[in-house]
Amino acid sequence: MDLTGKNIVITGSLRPLTREEAIRFLESKGAVVQNYVSSRTDILVLGHKQLNLFDPDKRSKKHDEALRRISDGQSITFLSEASFFDLVKKSQD
């Protein structure tokens, strides 16, 4: 996946990487990392979230905003934690 020029937002954690390490990786691939979902967001990386025993299906505010924007016609790709780590691994080959 070519990340050059893509606007990317991270939600959740990407263990064992810190958020700063994940951002450095994405920026090294030419991506622009944003702190919030906007009209310019291309990709939302869905990291691990803490389990909420009272509401296990609860999504982050960033995830909810991306879903809302998609329903309004914006094209946003979701990248799972596993897919993100596949990208990291392939970049090291």
C-alpha angles and dihedrals in degrees: 000000000000110000097180110133093357118139107226133188125193122211122185126004128304101211130226088024120072117232088252091055091048090050092049090051093049093046090049086059092053099261126140110226116213128193095219140028112264141159087278096055114119102170135026114200108211107210130183117294131199113260115254105208092198096049112017093175094056112130129204120262089249091054091048091049091050091050090050092050091048090053087053090055104267116138111232123163119214114219115196123220089252092051091048091054090047087058091049092049094047090050089059095053 
